[in-house]
C-alpha cells in the first residue's frame, strides 16, 4: 500500500531530520573537545622536565578516564538535575532520566563529560612534577563529582546565577570550566609549595624539555576549541544555528590569534626576546578569555578581548612567580584562571546585547563580576579544604629523592624516554 504524503508527515520528518543533525553536530563537537586531552598532555609534558613526562601523561589519561566514570555516575545529575534551592541538582545516579530539551540525553551527557574532564586536567599542570600520583587520583575524582558540578549547576543547571534578574552569561565555560580548574590548581600549588630549586633567593627558571611538543599541544587545543565553543550552541539545523556557529568560529579564532600578538608583543618589550613558551600560552589565553562571550561579542570585540588577555597573561605569570611565589610549571593559573575571569567580565562590556559599550548599562557587568567572584571563592575554598585534608592524611607531595630523580621511575616503574 502506497504511503499517503501529508503536511503532518512532512513536518514530522523534517523535525526528526533537524533533531538528528543537531545530535550528530553535538557528538562531533564532543569528539573535538575530547581531542583536546592529548593537547593538554603535550603542553604539560613539553613544558616540564623529561624525567616526569610519563607521570604527566599518566595523569592526563587518568583525568579523562576517572572523570568520565564519576561524572556519569553522579556529577552529571548534580550539575543538571532539578535544582535544590539554586545550589545543587537533584542526584539521579548514572545520568538516568535527564534530558536537555530536544537534544537526546546521551549526546548531552557525553558533551558535558568532556567538559568536566577538561576542568580536571587543568589542575595537573599547576601541580606538576611534585604530586603523589595516588593522591592525584583522589582529588581528580572529587573535582569531577563535586567541586565542578556544583558551581556548574549555578550557571548551566538552573542554579542561582542563572536565575538572577540579568542572568550570568558564560556561553562555553571561561568560568564554569577553565577558572574552576585553575582556582583548584592554585589551591593545590600553594599547598604543595614550589619545586626543589625553584626559589633560591630569587625565582629560577626550570625549562621544559620539549617546546616542539608544547607547540603541538597548543595547536591541538586551538583545533579542539572549534568543538568546545561552537559545539556549545547544541544545535546545527536551520539557518539561525548555522549563522550562530559560524559567528562563534570566527570570534574564537580571532581572539586566539590576537592573544598570540598580545603576548608576543608584551614579552618582546619586557624581556627583549620573542619567547616561544609565553607566546604559545598567549593563544590559550585568547581562547579561554573569549569562551564566555563568543556567541554575543562582535569579531572586533573578540580581537580586543584576545589582545588584552595576551598582555595580561605575561604580567600574571610574572606576578604569581615573582610576587606570590606560586610555582605553576605550565602557567595554568594565569591562562585558565586569570584570563578566564577576565574574559567573563569582559562580556559585561562587549556583549552586543546588554553590554556596557553597547548601551546596556552596568547590570550585566555587575552580574558577571558577582559570578566570577562567587565561583572563584567556591573553587578556592573547596580546593584548599581538599588539599589540606589530603596533606594531613594520606600525604600530598612525593619524597625529596623522588622529586630530584624524577617521578617516572619511582611512581610508574618506567620512563617516557629510554
N, C-alpha and C positions, 0 to 999 in steps of 0.2 A: 504494500500500500504506500503510495507516494505521500511524503510529508507535506502538510499544508504550511506554507510560509506566511506568518502573520507578523504584524508590527511588534507584538509582545515577544515572539520568539527571537526576532532580530535584536530587540533591546536586551533580552537575557543573554544572548550570545555575545553581544558587544560588551556587556558588563563583565562577563566571565573572561573575555579576552583581555580587557583592561586590568582586571584583578590578576590574571596570570602574568601580564607584562610587569606590573608593579612588584609582584612577588619575585620574579626572576631578577629584576633590577636590584632588589634588596639583597638577594643571595649573591649576586656578582659583587656588589659593594662589600658585603661581608667577607668575601674571599680576598678582595683587595686589602681590607683592613687586617685580615689575618696575615697577609704577606708583609705587613709592617713589623711583625715579630722578628723575622730574620734581619730586618733593617735595624731594629733596636739592638739585636745581638751583635751585628757587625760594628755598630758605632761603639758600644760599650767595650767589646773585646779590643777593637783597634785603638781606642783612647786609653786603654790600661796596659799593663805590662804582660809580656808573653808568658810569664810564669803563672799567671792567673786566668789565661784565656779559656781553658776548659771549664773552669769554675763559672766564669761569666756565661758561657754558652749553656752550661747545665742549668743555671738559674733561669735563663730565658725560656728554655723548653719546659721547665718545671712550672713557671708562671702560667704559661698558656694551658698546660695540662691540668694542674690542680685548679686553676681559675675556671676552666670550662666545667669541671665536675661540680665544684661547690657553688658556682653561680647558678647552675642548673638546679641543684638540689634545693637551695634556699635563697640565694642572693637575688635571683630574678623576681621572686614574689615579694621580697622586702622592698624592692625598688619599684615594682609596677603593680603590686596588689592594691586592692581598695584601701584608701588612706585611713589611718587611725590618728585623728587629730592633726593631720597635716605633717606628721613627723615620720611615720614608718608605714610601709604597706602591710596588708594582711598576709600572714605567712600561709603559703599554699605550696607544699613541698613538691619538688620535681617539676616545677613550672607548669603544673596542670591547671586547666580551666581558665587560663589568662590569654586573652586575645587583644590585639591593638586595632580596634576599629575594623576596617575591611581587610587588613593585612593578616594572612594566616599566622597563627601563633608561633609555629616552629621557625618561620622565616624571621619574625621579630626576635625570637629567643636567640638565634644564632648571631644575628646582627648585634644585639646588645651584649652577648657573650664576648665577642671580640673586642668590644669597647672596654669591658671590665678587665680583660687580660692586659690591655694597653695601660690602664691605670696602675695595675700591679707591677708591670715590668719597669715602669719609670723609677720605682724605688730602688731596684737593683743597681742602677747606675750611680745613684747618690751614695750608696753604701758599699761600693765595690772594693775589693782587694783586702778586706779585713773582717768579713762577717762569717760566722759559723753557718755552714750550709743547712744543717738540720733546723736551726732557728729560723733561717730564711723561709723554709717550707712552712713553718708555723705562721709567721706573720703575713706571708703571701695569702694564705687561706683566710686569715682574719680580714684582710683588706677586701677580698672579693666577696666575702659572705656578710660583712657587717659594715665596715667603715665606708666603702664606696657606695653600696646600695642605699644606705640611709640618706646621705646627703644628695645622692642622685634622685631619690624619691621626692625630696623637697622641690626639685626643679622639673624633672621629667615625669614624675609619677603623681601628679595632682597634690603635691605637698604644699606647704605654706608659702614658699617663694613663688610657686606657680599661681597661687590664689590671691596674691596682692592685687590691689586696685589696678596698678600697672604691673603686669607680670614680669618677673625676671626673665631675661632673654639670653639663652645660651644654646644656640642652634645645634651645634655638634660637639660641644664639650670642652671649650677652653678652660672653664672652671670645673664642670662636672667630672671630667676625666683627667685632664692634664694637671690642673692645680692641686687636685686631691692627691694624686700620686706624688707630686713634688713636695707638698707640705708634709706628708707622711715620711718621705725621704729625708726632708730637713730634720724632722724629729729623730729619725734613725741615725743620721750622720752626726748630729750634735751629741746624742747619747753614746755613740761608738767612740767618738774622738778621732783625731786625724791619723793618717797612716804614719808609720815609723819613718822619720826623716823628713816629713813634710814641713815642719816648723822647727828650725834650729836657729832661734833668734829672729829670722825673717822667713817669709814663705819661700819654699824651694819648689821649683817646677819638677814634677815627676812625669816625664813624657810618656805618651802611649807608644806601643811598639809597632803600630802599623796604620799609618794615616790613609793608605790606599783602601784598607778595609773600612775605616771610618767614613771615607768619602763615598764608597759604595753603599754603606748603610744609609747615608743621608739621601742619596738618590732613590733608594728603595722606599724610604719613608715618604719622600716627595711624591713618588708614584702612588703609593698606597693611600695617601691623603685624598686622592681623587675618588676613593671609595668612602673614606671617613666623612668628608664634608658633603659632596653631592648625594651620597647614599642616605644621608640623614633626611633628605626630602621624603623618603619612604614611599615614593611613587614616581613612575616614569610615563604613565599613559596620559594622553591628552597634551595639547599644545602648552597649556599653562604649566604643567610639570616639566615638560621638555625645556621650556624657556627658563624656568627656575633653576634646573640642573645646569644648564649652560652658563647662567649667570654665576652660579657657585663655583663652577670650574674656573672661570676667569678670575674671580676675586681671590680664590685660593692660590692660583698660580702667581698672580701679580704680587700678592703680599709676600710670598716666599722669595720671589726674585728681589723685591725691594728690601727684604730682611738681609739678604746677602750683601747688597750695596751698602746698607746702613752699617752693618758690622764691619765690612771691609774698609770702608772709609774711616770709621772711628778707630779701628785698631791700627790702621796705617798712620793716622795722625798721631796717636798716642805713643805707639811703640816703634814707629819709623819702618815697620816691615808689614807687608800684607800677609798676616799669619793665616795659614790654612785652617787650623782647628777652630778658631773663633769665627772665621768666615763660614765654615760649614754649619756651625751652630746658629749663625745668623739666618740661614734658610729655615731651620727648625723654629727659630723664634718667630719668624714671619708666619709660618704655618700655624703654630699654636695660637698666636695672637688673633688671627683672622677667623679662627674656627667658631668663635661665639657669634659673630655678626656677619658671617659670609653670605647669608641669604638676604640681608637688609642693608648692606652698605654698597655704595657705588664702586666701580673699578678705581676711581680716583681716591676714594676713601680707603680702599684696600691698600693702595700704594703707600699712602701716608701712614697707616697703621703698621704696615710691614717695615717701612723705613725706620720709624721710631722704635719699633721693637728690636731691630738690629742694633741700633745705638744703645738702647737700654741694656741689652744683653751684655755688651762688653763691660759697661760700668757695674752691672750687677755681679758678674763673675768676679771682678776685682774686689767688690765690696765684701762678698762672702768669704773670699780667700784672704784678703789682707786686713780687713777690719774685724769681721766676726770670727775669722779663722775656722770656718766650717770647711772641712775637706770634702769636696764634691768632685770626684775624678773626671766626670764627663760633663759637668755644668748642667745637670738635670734640674736642679732647683731654680736656676736662673731661666733656663729655656722654658720649662713647663710651669713653674710656679709664678715667677715674676711676670714673664711675658703672657702667661695665661690670664693672670689677674688684670694686667694692663689692657689686653685685647678685649676682655669682658667689659671693663669700664668704658673703653672707647666706643662701645655700642651706644652708650648714652649720649655721645657727641655726634657720631657719624651715621646713625640709623636714619635712612631716608624717610621713614615714617615714625616720628616721635623723638628723633634725636635733637639735641640742643642746637646744633648747627643748621637744622632744617626747620626751625620754628616750633619745635615740640615742647619747649620748656625744659625744666630740670627734673620732671617726675621720673622719667625712665633712667636718667643718670643716677638719681638717688636710689632707685631700686637696684641698679647694677652694683653700686657701692655696697649696699646692705648685703646683697647676695654674696659678693666676693669676700667680705669680712666674715660673714656667718660660716661659709664653707671653710675658710682658712682656719677659723677658731675650732671648728669641729675636727678637721683633719689633723691639725697640730696637736690639739688636746688629746684626742684618742690615740694619736701616734706616740706621743710622749708617755702616756699611761702604758700602752702596749709594750714599748721598748724598755721602760723601767722595770716592768714586771718580768719580762724575759731576761733582762740583765741580772735581776736579783734571784732568779730561779734556775733556769737551765743554762744561763750564760749567753753572751751575745757576740763576743769577739774571739777570734782564733788566738792561740798562744803566740808569743813573740817569734819563736823559731819557725812556726808555720807561715807567718806573715813575711818573714825575711826570706825564706827559701821558696815560697810560693804555695798557693792553696791547691794547685792542680794535683800534685803527687800526694800530699798529706790528706786532702779531703776526698779525692776521687781515684787515686791509685793510677793515674795516667796523665800524660801531658798533651797539650794541643799540638806541640811540635816535637818531633823526635830527631 
